[in-house]
Amino acid sequence: MRCFHSIVVEGMALEPTTLKELGLHIQLGHGFLNSCPDPVETDSFSIMDMAGIHDVSLDYCGCDTAASRGQQLKGARLYPVPWGGSSMINPDAAVTFELVRYYEEGLEEEEEEGRHRWC
């Protein structure tokens, strides 16, 4: 489960904020809790999940042996999508595998309902 947003307590009020605003960078390509010695920073990257669309700071691995950006995203269970002016080679957005699975399950249910309705 990924958390892309948080709540900060300021005085007595709860103020919604993002982990990006708090300085978090999501590091790809080196596994959990490992940092890259040569990160390629992406300050504006959108991730769509079950809770909505989140703007995050994302760092790709920039090492000589690094996998493609698409492969690094897939390793983090994110599927790259062309959004705006981006491409599959240089994506600036992704959807979580969980959201894709949820969408596919919904389509399968609709297909099944349609078969029963018309057969």
Order of alpha helices (4+ residues) and beta strands (2+ residues): beta-beta-beta-beta-beta-alpha-beta-beta-alpha
